[in-house]
């Protein structure tokens, strides 16, 4: 194939996944969709990998028809993995409606993946049609944009193209419109990838994947005990991921072990929600009837998943060497939660003990469900009350007194010069707004609400990224 004129010189294609060999994936072909209507392109993310210069027609050719990039993968790959789904082990997983389409380097030199959702059937589709609803794609845009703005380590929605098929689903009005989504992420290797190798007793494969994950995804050359080092990195980063979910008020909904990336980058958004209040029992998925993945149980769920990774690495290291690393998770999570809460509050840390005490005071106050999470952090940005608020009376309640007393000793770590902080209300993403954005798309093909919301979210992200001079 001749060099592609569509990718700029900043585009640095890679195909590092091929170094693992074909036991880790299956070559597949994208579905031939009857239509390809561009609905969303993330030029901000595309600029980071040298693809923002594509015309809309070229974009559709790449991300709706999946013409390969020269120097990257010659054919899409459906990755193989297993995993626990709601604590039940499933050896019949793998990419069932998506594939790895391309790899490249970003501006920082990191290896990045372009993966799909809704791109057609693969050997792992089982009884699924391999498709994605357009509403599901819109929801993923909203989730990833909001999480990125709130500082969560997340994949990003790169592209959404409507595909012209009528889909039938049991959990939404049908027939419904279809789409194919492309996400940009720092790798698609997951805990379930290692679980598959352990189940197959593939010690050589486990070692190869450990070395790949260390070198390509964590930027470290494997040393004498690569499995222990990888496990240290995963435990620390997943503890921070769990903490960031809590500080954001986010409920992923399906924290199965196949949905936990080895980079601890959040991805694969299905029944997600943001909880309005600090309600520890709030669940996102209607099928999570026991509340296994409820808001307050997410740290425990991720901890459990990371324990499954330890079991999967015993071909390389004994349990006695892995267990002490796993045992650090609760303390690492507590520290990370304090860091995440102080960052969202916009105050400089003092000491570990004081920061954890302030975090506990915030959680106890918010558990009264008198003030929403978004409103609280908006009103107290910088560590002091800012202007009038509809929740003025709530802050005078005795339950808030320990927080008010503790935060008075903290210095602001941010500037409030951005006009966002003068808005009458914070930017939020509760389920009612998600439905209100979708309704005009479904009824009148009106995408203006989604476009406005993305702009509003990014504006909030700019405001929250403003440090103190």
N, C-alpha and C positions, 0 to 999 in steps of 0.2 A: 504494500500500500504506500502511495506517495505521502510525503510529510503533510500533515493536516494544516491548512491555512487558517483554520478556525481557532486554534489555541495559540495564545501569545507566547513570546519567548520566556515569560515568567512561569509558564506551565512546565512542571518538572515531573514527567510521568515515571511511575515505578511499577514493578510487578513482583514485589518481594514475597508475596504469599506463595508464589510458585516454588520458592526454595524449599517449602515443606514437602512437596511431592503430592501426587494425586490421591493419596489415601485420606486426605483431609477435606476433599471437596469433590463436587461433580460438575463438569461443564454442562451448561444449560443454554437454552435459547429463549429470548424474551417473547412474550405473546405478541401476536400481530393484531394490534388494536384497530378498530374501525375508524377511530378519530384520534386527533392529538391537538387539544386546545390548551394552550399555555395559560395557567391560572396564577402561578406564583413562581418567581425566580428570585433567589437570594443573592443579589449582586454583591452585597457586603461580604458574604462568605465566599462567593466566587472569586472576588479580588484576592483573597488570601491564597488561592491555589492557581492563579493565573488564567481564570476562565470568565472573568466579567466582561470581556470584549466580544463574546459570542453574540451574534444577532439572534433575534427570536427564532428565526427559521433554523439556524444552526443549533440553537439550544434544544429545540424540539427533535431535531435529527439525533442528537446525542442522548437526550433524557426522556424521549418519548418513543424513539425507534431503536435506541441503544446501539448506534454505530460506534465501534471501538475506537479508542484513542491510540494512535501509534505510540509504541514504547510502553504501554500499559498492558492490561490483560487482553489477549486476543479474543477471548470469549468469556461471557459471564460465568461465575462460579457459585453454586449453591453449597454453602459450608455445612459440614457434618457436625452434629453435637447431640448430646443427650441433655437430661436435666430433671430436676424435681419440680413438678407443677403442683402447687398447694400441698407440698410435702410428699407427693406420690412420684416415685421415680418413673420416668418415661424414656425408654430407649428408642423411640420411634419419632424423634424430633428432627432437627435439621431445618435449613431454610426452605419453608414450604410455600411461601408466596413472595419471596425476595431472593436477591443474589448480590454478590459482590461484583460491581460493574467495573471499577477502575481504582487504581491506587496512584498517589502522587505525593509530592512534598509541599508543605505549606511554606509561608514566608520564614517561619522559624526553623525550617528544616525537618519538621516532624513528618513521619509517614502518616498519610491520611487515606481513608477509604471513602468511596462513593458507593453506597449500598441502596438497594431498592426495597419498596414495599408495594405489593400489588402488581408485580411484573409478570405474573403467569405461573403456571404449575411447574413443579420440579419433582425429582424422585421422592421428595419428602413432603409432598402436599397431602398425602393420604386421601381423604375424601373432600378436601377443600378445593375451591375453584381457583385459588392463587390470585384472587383479585382484592382490591381495596375500594371501599366506598369513598365517594367524594367527600362526604361529611367526615369520615375518619381522617382523610388527608387535611382538611381544614382544621380539625381539632389538633392534629400534630403540629401544624404551623403555630397555632396559638400556644400550645404547651412549650414548644422549644423556644419561641421568642420570649415568653414570659420568664422561663427559667434562666435563659441566658442573661436577661436584664437583671435578675435577682442574684446573679453570681453563682448559679449552680453549674457544675461541670456537666454539660449536656451535649449530645449530638445536636446538629442543626438541620432544620428542614431546608434543603437546597433547591428543590424543584417540586412543583405539583402540576401535573398535566391531566386534564380530563380526557377520558378514553372512549366515550361514546357507547358503553355497554350498560344494559339494565340489569342490576344485581338484585337478588332476593336474599334478604336477611331476616332472621327471626327476632332481632332486637331493635329494629327500626322500620318505619313504614316502607313497604316495598311495592313495586320495584323502585330502586334508588340508583342514583348516578354513580359512575365508576371513575377511578383515577389511578394513576401510578405516581408514587412519591419517590424522590431520591433524597437520602440523608447524607450529610457530610459528618464523618466521625473519625476519631483517632483509634481505629481498629474495631473489628467485629468479633475478636476472640473473646469467649465468655467462660465462666466457670463450667458450664455444661460441656464445653469443648474438651476440658480435661477429664470430666466425669466419663465421657464416652471412651476415652483412651484407657482409663482405669478399668472400666467394665470389660473392655476387650483384652485386658492384661497386656497392653501394648506399652511396655516400658520404654522402648526405643522411641516410639512416637511421643510419649510424655516428655522425654528429655528434649527431643527436637522442638516441641512446642514451647517448653520452658525457655529454651535458649532464644527462640524466635521472639517470644513476648518480652524478654529482657532487652534484647538488642534492638528490636524494631519498634517496640511500643513504649519502653521505659528508658531507652537511650543509654543502656549500660552493657558493657561487655561481660559475659558470664564468667564468674570466678570459680573457686573450688566447690562452692555449695550453691549453685544457681537456683535450685528450688527453694531453699531457705530465703535467699535474697528476694526472689520474686514474691514469695509469700509475705515477707515483711512489707514490701511495697503495696501489695493488694490490701492487706489488713489496714494499713494506715490510710490509704486512699478511700477505701469503702467506708471507713469510720467517718471520714470527712464528707463523703457523699450522703450518708444517713443524716449527719448533722445539718447539711445544707438543705435537705428536704424539710426538716423540721423548722428551720429558720424561715424558709420560704412559705410555710404552711401548705406544702405540696403533698399529695397522696398519689403515688405512682399507680397503685391498684393491683399490679401483678408482679411482685418481686420474687418470681421463680428463679432458680439458679441459672437457667438459660437466658435470663434477662439481666444478669449482672456481668458487665464487661470487665475484662481483666485489667483495663485501664481505670476502672471505677468511673467511667463516663456514662451518665444516665442516657438511656435510649429506649426505643420501642414502646411508644405511648399508645395505649388502648383506652381503658376506662378511667383514665386519670381525672382528678379533680383537685382544686384548691379548696381547703376547708376555710369557711369564713371565720370561724372561731377556733380557739385552741381546744378543740374537742378531741380528746385522745381516742375516742371510739368511732370517729368519723371514718367511713369506708367509701371507696370510690366505685368498686365493682358490684353490681347487683348480685353477682354470683358468689361473692365473698360473704357467705351467710354466717360464718363463724367469726368474722372480723380478723382473720389471720394477718391481713395486710392493712389493717386500720392505721390511721395517722400515727397514733402513739406506739404502735407495735412495729413500725418500720425499722428502727435500729435493731430490734431483736430479730426481725426477719432477715436482714442483711447479714447480721452476725451468724445466723444459722447457715445461710448460703455459703459464707466464707469458711465455715467449718467443713462443708462438703468439699471445698477445694483442698483443704488439708488432707482429707481422706484420699483424694485423688492423686496426691503427690507422694504417697508412701512408697511408691516404686523407686523413688530417689532418696527419700529421707525418712527416718523412723518417726513414729508418732511422738515420741518423747522429745524430739527436736522441734517439731512443728507446733505442739500444744502450747508451749510458753509464748509463742508469737501470737497465737489465737487469743490467749488469755489477756493480752494487752488491749483487745478491742474495746471493752467498756470504758477504760480510762482514756484511751485515745478519742473515743466518741465524746465523752464528757468535755474534754479539752476543746475538741473541734466544735462542739455545740456552742460553747462560750465564745469562741472566736467568731463563729458565724453570726451569732446573735448580736455581739458587739459591733461587728461590721455593718449589719443592717441598721443598727441603732445609730451608727456613725460616731462612736466614741473610741478613744484610745484605750488599749488594755492597761491594767494596773498590775495585778498579780494574779496567779492562777486561782488562788483561793477566793479573792475578791471578785474576780470575773465570773467564777462558777456561782458564787452567792448571788450576784446580780442577775445571772441567767435564771436561777431558781426563782428569784423574786418576780421576774417577768412572767415565767410560766405559771406560777401560782395566781398572779393577778389575772392573767388572760383566761385561766380556766373558769373564771366566773361567767364567761360568755356574755359580758356586757359591752365589750368593745371588740371589733373585728381585728384580726392580726394586721391587715394592711393599714387600717386607720391608726392603730397604736404606733406602729413604726413611723408612719407619716407625721403624726402629731409630735412625737418625741425625737425626731431626727436631730442629731447633734447632742442629745442628752438633756434637753430642756424643752419645756412646753412652748409650742410655737402658735401664737395667735388663737383665735376662737375656734372651737370644735363642737360638733353636735354631741360629743361624748364628754363634755366638760364635767358634768355631774358625776360620771363614772369614775373619773380620776380623783375625785374627792372622797371616794369610798375608802374605808379603812383597809380594804384588801390591797389597794395600790400604795399605801403608805410605806411599806418596806422598800418597794422599788423606788419611790420618789426620794426617800432618804438615801438609799445606796447610790443612785445615779448622780446625785448632787456632787459627789466626790470625783466624778469623771470629767475629763477634758474632751471637747469635741475634736474629732479627727477628720472632719469634712467641712467644706464650705457650703453655704445654703444660697449661693448667688444665682443658681439656675432658676429660671421662672417656674419650673415645675413645682417648687416648694411653696409658691404662692397660689397654687390651684386650690379650689374649694374642697377637693376630695382626692384621695390617692387613686392611682391606676390599679385596678384589680382584675381578677379573671375567675369569677365565680360561675357556676353552671348556668345561671339565668342569662348572663351576658353571652356565654358561648351559644346558647340556643337562639338568642336574639340576633347574633351575627349570622347564624346559619339560615334562619327563616327567610330573609329576603333573597339569599342565594337560591334556596330551594324553590321559592315561589315566583321570583321574577328575574333570576340570574343577575341579581344586584350584588356586586362584590365591593361596593364602596365601604360598607361597614367593616369588613375584614381589613381593607387597605388602611382605613383610619385607625383601627385598633393596633395594627402593626406599627404605625407611626407613633402612636401614643406610648406603646410599650418601649420602643427604642428611645423615645424622649425621656421616659423614666429611667431607663438604663444609663443614659448620658448623665442625668442628674445624680444618680447614685454613684457614678464613677468619679465624681469630682472630689479630689482630696483637698485637705486643708493646705494652703500655701506654706 
